[in-house]
Amino acid sequence: MHETDEEIADLQRLLDASIGRASNHLTGIVNDDQRLNARQLVTELTGMKVLVLATVTARGEPRTSCVDGHFLRGRWLFGTSPTAVKAKHMLARPAVSATHVDGERVGVFTHGQAHVVSEGPEFEAHNAYFTEYYGSDPQTWEGPGVVYATIEPTWMVAYAAEAASFPAA
């Protein structure tokens, strides 16, 4: 868990506001007993989680791909090749959606804006995190290096089939 108490409070406000704007259909599925709170969510999302990332083409068509998602400071963080189509989409049209699902046990659904960095202090901090996590510098991996992206969430819902059984760190 990498979040401060303030970041957890901000995340809880986002979760509450998001479910407050949800349709009756969604709240019928993700009811009070099946929502994770912010502390449960950051505990559940420790480490790498596979994300299905949705970007948008110039013609407005959705495209999905998978990335290694890391939930840090209340935001999804991931890396990709600067030559990847998803990187080009995010730079041109930063609206994205991301989903992490672990079977029917848990689902986290996020909409927001991607922020892509390829240099500077934020880039260096992300690179240091990934170097420590993976045990080698991603900039030395085969290919043209890595750019990093965070998702600034505007909407997020976290579902768990048995939310009461999830620990609250």
SEPA-600124 format. One record per residue (C-alpha): z, x, y; residue in one letter; residue number from 1. Coordinates in steps of 0.1 Angstrom, whole numbers, plus 5000, padded with zeros to 4 digits. Layout:
BEGIN
    c3    c1    c2  r    k
     Z     X     Y  a  NUM
...
***
This chain:
BEGIN
    c3    c1    c2  r    k
  5000  5000  5000  m    1
  4988  5015  5033  h    2
  4997  4987  5057  e    3
  5023  4987  5084  t    4
  5045  4956  5089  d    5
  5024  4947  5120  e    6
  4992  4949  5100  e    7
  5007  4927  5072  i    8
  5017  4902  5099  a    9
  4981  4903  5113  d   10
  4967  4898  5078  l   11
  4990  4869  5072  q   12
  4978  4852  5104  r   13
  4942  4857  5094  l   14
  4949  4843  5059  l   15
  4967  4813  5074  d   16
  4940  4806  5100  a   17
  4912  4810  5074  s   18
  4927  4784  5050  i   19
  4934  4762  5080  g   20
  4897  4761  5088  r   21
  4887  4757  5051  a   22
  4870  4726  5038  s   23
  4887  4700  5017  n   24
  4867  4712  4987  h   25
  4880  4748  4991  l   26
  4916  4737  4997  t   27
  4914  4715  4967  g   28
  4907  4746  4946  i   29
  4928  4772  4965  v   30
  4959  4751  4970  n   31
  4993  4762  4983  d   32
  5004  4773  4948  d   33
  4973  4795  4943  q   34
  4972  4814  4976  r   35
  4984  4850  4978  l   36
  5003  4859  5009  n   37
  4996  4891  5028  a   38
  5022  4912  5010  r   39
  5010  4900  4976  q   40
  4974  4907  4986  l   41
  4979  4943  4998  v   42
  4999  4950  4966  t   43
  4972  4935  4944  e   44
  4944  4954  4962  l   45
  4959  4989  4958  t   46
  4933  5014  4946  g   47
  4896  5009  4941  m   48
  4883  4973  4936  k   49
  4846  4965  4929  v   50
  4833  4944  4958  l   51
  4801  4924  4958  v   52
  4789  4930  4994  l   53
  4764  4906  5010  a   54
  4742  4918  5038  t   55
  4713  4901  5056  v   56
  4677  4911  5059  t   57
  4656  4909  5091  a   58
  4642  4876  5078  r   59
  4677  4862  5073  g   60
  4677  4865  5036  e   61
  4710  4874  5018  p   62
  4712  4905  4997  r   63
  4741  4916  4975  t   64
  4751  4949  4960  s   65
  4783  4964  4947  c   66
  4805  4990  4964  v   67
  4838  5007  4956  d   68
  4861  4987  4979  g   69
  4894  5001  4991  h   70
  4917  4978  5010  f   71
  4934  4998  5037  l   72
  4953  4987  5068  r   73
  4942  4951  5062  g   74
  4905  4959  5060  r   75
  4880  4966  5033  w   76
  4867  5002  5034  l   77
  4837  5016  5014  f   78
  4812  5043  5014  g   79
  4774  5043  5008  t   80
  4744  5064  5012  s   81
  4729  5064  5047  p   82
  4696  5057  5031  t   83
  4708  5026  5012  a   84
  4693  4993  5022  v   85
  4728  4979  5027  k   86
  4735  5006  5053  a   87
  4704  4998  5072  k   88
  4712  4961  5071  h   89
  4747  4966  5084  m   90
  4736  4988  5112  l   91
  4710  4962  5123  a   92
  4729  4930  5115  r   93
  4766  4937  5110  p   94
  4775  4902  5097  a   95
  4787  4907  5060  v   96
  4806  4889  5033  s   97
  4825  4906  5005  a   98
  4840  4892  4973  t   99
  4864  4908  4948  h  100
  4870  4888  4917  v  101
  4890  4897  4886  d  102
  4879  4871  4861  g  103
  4897  4839  4868  e  104
  4930  4857  4877  r  105
  4923  4866  4913  v  106
  4896  4862  4940  g  107
  4894  4876  4975  v  108
  4867  4862  4998  f  109
  4860  4879  5031  t  110
  4836  4873  5060  h  111
  4833  4895  5090  g  112
  4815  4923  5108  q  113
  4807  4957  5093  a  114
  4815  4988  5113  h  115
  4796  5018  5100  v  116
  4806  5053  5109  v  117
  4788  5086  5102  s  118
  4807  5110  5124  e  119
  4837  5114  5145  g  120
  4875  5111  5140  p  121
  4873  5077  5122  e  122
  4847  5092  5098  f  123
  4868  5123  5092  e  124
  4899  5101  5084  a  125
  4878  5080  5059  h  126
  4863  5111  5043  n  127
  4898  5126  5039  a  128
  4910  5094  5022  y  129
  4881  5093  4998  f  130
  4883  5131  4991  t  131
  4919  5126  4981  e  132
  4912  5095  4961  y  133
  4882  5108  4941  y  134
  4893  5144  4939  g  135
  4862  5158  4956  s  136
  4846  5155  4990  d  137
  4820  5127  4990  p  138
  4799  5147  5014  q  139
  4793  5173  4987  t  140
  4780  5147  4962  w  141
  4744  5147  4953  e  142
  4721  5131  4979  g  143
  4722  5128  5016  p  144
  4760  5124  5020  g  145
  4780  5092  5026  v  146
  4785  5069  5056  v  147
  4816  5047  5057  y  148
  4820  5011  5066  a  149
  4849  4989  5073  t  150
  4848  4951  5074  i  151
  4865  4936  5105  e  152
  4875  4903  5089  p  153
  4870  4870  5107  t  154
  4879  4849  5076  w  155
  4896  4857  5044  m  156
  4910  4837  5015  v  157
  4930  4852  4986  a  158
  4933  4831  4954  y  159
  4953  4837  4923  a  160
  4955  4815  4893  a  161
  4992  4822  4891  e  162
  5002  4833  4926  a  163
  5039  4829  4920  a  164
  5038  4856  4894  s  165
  5024  4882  4918  f  166
  5049  4906  4932  p  167
  5055  4907  4969  a  168
  5060  4944  4977  a  169
***
